[in-house]
Amino acid sequence: MKFLVFQHYTLEHLGIFRDFMDADGIERHTVEFDRGDIIPSLDGFDALWVLGGAPNVWEEEKYPYLIAEKAAVREAAAERKLPTFGICLGHQILAEVLGGEVGRMARPEVGILDVSLTDDGATDPMMAGVDPLSTWLQWHEAEVKVPPRDVRILATSPTCSIQAMRVGEHVLSVQFHPEPTEATVPGWAAEPSYLRSLEEALGPGAHPEMEQRMADNLDHAHANARQLYENFKTLL
């Protein structure tokens, strides 16, 4: 199999999912938008993964590649019905191109925080085996305000009502980050803009505690990420 991956920033890559895909022998073509990569034809790909990143979905003037990216995501998910997985920004892009609305949150959601399955999530195959109450990495200031049509809301949190959704039978996306490795939070905190958003949300000097909480939660996160990955594979 061959997956197409849309990556917005070097630091926000597939993370632990690289290990899962490598073990399965899945070939990947990664479009690195921050390096100026061009989107290839969607022909020959078995799935599309749309990752997180610094842009907001409405910042097309600042990040012009969003225009072509949204068109490609719409083609993949709405026209070709290609199995598609979105994370954070990818979740928001999918919501927008499929007819929903995305906007800024009243307060950013940053930290290692609880996410609960909804009633639909508890019975949906895409969340099979995922803990009903899970702890995930969050790092975002925008959210899906209005979901697309034909959506099932699979997970929620106290400050962000649409933490995971399934659109139709072939699109799965999550607002939280299921991909972290032991290097993720330290790497993001070393980036000035990411550190600034972290400290605005949690206070100056908050990143060492967040790094420790992520480290303490990593085995739990990897087990749930593995389950999400195995569930997504059933769409292929």
C-alpha positions, 0 to 999 in steps of 0.5 A, spaced: 500 500 500 501 507 498 499 513 503 500 520 501 501 524 507 500 532 507 505 535 512 505 542 514 511 543 518 517 539 519 516 538 527 509 535 526 510 529 522 507 522 523 511 520 529 509 513 532 505 512 526 511 512 522 513 505 526 506 502 525 506 504 517 514 501 517 512 495 520 506 494 515 511 495 509 506 501 507 510 506 502 509 513 503 509 520 499 510 526 504 508 533 501 512 538 505 508 544 504 513 548 508 519 546 503 515 548 497 513 541 495 508 540 490 502 535 491 502 529 486 496 526 482 492 522 487 492 516 482 495 510 485 494 512 493 490 508 498 489 513 503 491 520 505 493 523 511 493 530 513 497 532 519 497 538 524 501 544 523 502 552 525 497 555 520 489 556 521 485 554 516 483 561 514 490 563 513 490 562 506 494 569 504 499 567 509 500 560 507 498 560 500 499 552 499 492 552 503 488 553 497 491 547 493 491 543 499 484 544 500 482 542 493 486 536 494 483 534 500 476 535 497 478 531 491 480 525 495 475 525 501 469 528 497 470 526 490 474 520 490 472 517 497 479 515 499 480 513 506 482 519 509 485 521 516 486 528 519 490 530 525 489 537 528 489 542 523 488 536 518 481 535 522 479 542 521 481 542 514 477 536 513 471 539 516 471 545 512 472 542 505 466 537 507 462 543 509 463 545 516 466 551 519 472 552 523 473 558 528 478 560 533 476 558 540 475 562 546 481 559 549 486 555 546 486 548 548 494 546 550 496 540 555 495 533 556 488 533 557 482 528 557 478 526 551 471 522 552 468 518 547 461 520 545 455 515 545 456 514 537 464 514 539 463 508 544 459 504 538 463 506 532 468 501 529 473 507 528 474 507 536 473 500 537 478 498 543 480 506 544 479 507 552 472 511 553 476 516 557 483 517 554 489 522 555 491 526 549 496 531 547 492 538 545 496 544 542 490 548 538 487 555 538 482 553 533 476 548 533 471 545 528 465 550 530 460 547 525 461 539 523 460 537 516 453 533 514 453 526 514 458 526 521 458 522 527 461 526 533 466 520 536 469 524 542 469 530 546 472 534 551 470 540 556 473 545 552 472 542 545 466 539 543 468 536 536 475 532 538 474 526 533 469 525 527 467 520 522 464 523 516 461 518 511 464 511 511 471 513 509 473 519 513 476 519 520 479 525 524 481 527 531 483 534 534 488 531 539 495 529 537 495 521 537 502 521 534 507 523 539 513 520 541 518 522 547 521 527 542 515 531 540 513 535 546 521 537 547 521 538 540 515 543 539 517 547 546 524 548 543 520 552 537 519 559 539 512 560 536 510 553 539 513 555 546 509 562 546 502 558 545 504 553 550 506 559 555 500 563 554 495 557 555 499 554 561 503 560 564 511 561 563 515 555 565 510 550 564 513 546 558 518 541 563 511 539 567 508 538 560 514 534 558 513 530 564 506 529 563 507 526 556 512 522 558 508 519 564 502 518 559 506 515 553 505 508 553 497 509 554 498 514 548 501 509 544 496 503 545 490 508 543 494 510 537 495 503 535 488 502 536 486 508 532 491 506 526 488 499 526 481 501 526 483 506 520 486 500 516 479 497 516 477 502 511 483 500 506 
